Amino acid sequence: MEIPLCGHATLASSKIIFDTTPLNNIKFININNVELVIEKSGTKIKMQFPVYETEEIEVPQNMLIALGINEIENKRYSPTNKIILIEIKDTKTLADLRPDFLSLVKSYEGINGVLVTAQSDSIDFDFHYRYFWPWAGTNEDPVTGGIQTFLTKYWATKLNKNKLNAFQSSARTGKMNTELNDNKVFIYGEAVTVFEGIFKN
C-alpha cells in the first residue's frame, strides 16, 4: 500500500537533494497536501512533521494475545494514521515480543498497524518502541519515523520534556532524536548514500 507520510523516503530524498544541489532547505507536499519542511542541521537532517492527536480506544484481548502481551499501562488510537498505540511496562518485554502475525491481522479491522512502546530504563533514551503492520503488507518496520507524528507528543506529555531520544527495538534496531515544538514534531536523522547509478538513453 502507499504510505502517505514516510520518514525513510523523506530522509533519503532529502539526502540526495542536499548532496546534489546547493539547497539547505526543502519543502515536500505529500499526497494528503501536508507540507513537510526539511533542512540541514549540522551532520543531520531535520524533518518537520505534523502532530496528530490520539484518542481512547478499547483493545481486544485477542490482539494482546497475538502480540504476546499480558499487561498494559495505557492504550490510545491515532485516527489520522489509523494506528493503535499500546504502552507496556518495560523495554525487555517489548524487545522480546514475538507476535503471531496471522492472528494479529485477524484481531482488528480497518487499521494500518499497532505500535507498542515502553519508557526507557536507560539514561541514553527516553522511550523504546516497535511497530507491527501486517495490515499494510509487512510484519514489522525496522525503523519508523511517521509514527512520531503522535508518539513524540505522547511521551513529551508523559515525561514533561520536549526533546526526546527514541530507540526502536526491532531486530535491526534504530535510533532517532525528536523534538516537540509549536504543534510540530522535528525528527533528526542521518542518511548515507550506498549506491549510485546513471541512466543512459
Secondary structure by P-SEA (a helix, b strand, c coil): ccccccaaaaaaaaaaaaaccccccccccccccbbbbbbbcccbbbbbbbbbbbbbbbbcaaaaaaaccccccbbbbcccccbbbbbbccaaaaaacccaaaaaaaccccccbbbbbbccccccccccbbbbbcccccccccccccccccaaaaaaaaaccccccccccccccccbbbbbcccbbbbbbbbbbcbbbbbcc
